[in-house]
Amino acid sequence: MLSSQGDSAKRKSLHGHWSSRMAFVLAVTGSAVGLGNIWKFPYIAGQNGGGAFVLVYLVCVIVIGMPVMMSEILIGRRGRRNPIATMELLGKEEGSSANWRWVGIMGVFAGILILSYYSVIAGWTLAYVVKSVSGVFAGASAAAVGTEFDNFVGDWRLIGLSHTIFMALTIFVVARGVERGLEQAVRFMVPALLVLMLVLLGYSINSGYFGEGVAFMFTPDFTKLTWNSVLAALGQAFFTLSIGMGAVMAYGAYLPEETSITGASVAVVGADTAIAILAGLAIFPLVFANNLDPADGPGLVFFTLPLAFGQMAGGVFFSTVFFVLLAFAAWTSAIGLMEPAVAWIVERFNRTRAQAAVMTGLLIWFLGFGSVLSFNVLAEFKFLAGTIFDNVDYLTSNIFLPLGGLLIVVFAGWVMCRNSTSDELGSSGTWYRAWRFLARFVAPIGILFVLASAIL
Ligand code: PFF
């Protein structure tokens, strides 16, 4: 069915609009760049053998991540509502079914689950700001840094407290709304983070083990690659780009009509990938220089970086700034994780943003204790993928996000008519054709194939 351009052009978001294209790009970049790039990417690459994983991840980002990102933005801008209502509205408008709302519902749910553990790790970065300022790491040995980490995460009250503080900060920004809250937080964070990553990279290059780090990241050894690591690479591509769960769709709803979706997507994907690769290049040489194990898991950056900073001139300062920036990066991502749920509650139940943020935030805070306890009291309580934390992470990154992404590209590529998508993306040109080919064939087949191979 043809949908009229008139309807969608008249639609306005209830939550206001971004003040400029730059504001949108910054906000989506702020949501994309987070713990996923600096905390998760290195340890997952480490656990999955390095080079081959990194290569698969890059392929996933380009041939699957890019078209999903563009599809999410275009759907969001066309619907101009929360992801559930947008999918329902467009499902009907495009002559399909209101049941497409389930994509939005799954996204809201995924965001809540992801934030429940994301906030716990973000809390660690807050605590590491305090530890850095107080000079705990100055000149510390590898063993001392390791013990510091083990003692910290071993105490559920400490990490429960930092999780609580982080959730309070997130609720605060989300409650303030699109322009006042979201934009201001990201304006300086991404550039500052980039500068600090370069400082770390400089240190890493001089560590004497840069060659080993580069070889580990870029020499693919395909014998180490299982279908499960391919799925992990796909999941990481979705996680790091914040796609597959409606966050980018929710942000797209506030995007002005004239902004180029393709341009914005290229900028976001480029910045996000660059920061992940920089983080890997900074971290792996330090891992090898200090005889650590790249497969060490979620503690990896919390051992390597404090250790490196502890040995640098001005280390107390750099370490503090680094963890402050990482906390900021996590903060701007956490906002994106809450946005679909909050936008939905505001529109559906007529609540204020503040009420919706507090309600959603309290639920997430409570669920977060499953992950808090996974590092101490319930560390031995393992099922399926491991601890509660491991399971929530596996389920969301490796199942919900790819599945959400699959449905989103199928919707944009097959259900929406050509006129609607070309209205949003610009009708002619190589970019449109490339997007449509990737969205209709490459991305859906790729996602299905990887999901099926890893799970069946
Ligand atoms: N992309 C974020 C990161 O890499 O840390 C995580 C994330 C944020 C995922 C927002 C999903 C989302 F909606």
Residues whose N, C-alpha, C, O or C-beta is under 5 A from the ligand:
A	BS01	PFF	S31 A32 V33 G34 L35 G36 N37 F239 T240 L241 S242 A247 S333 G336 L337
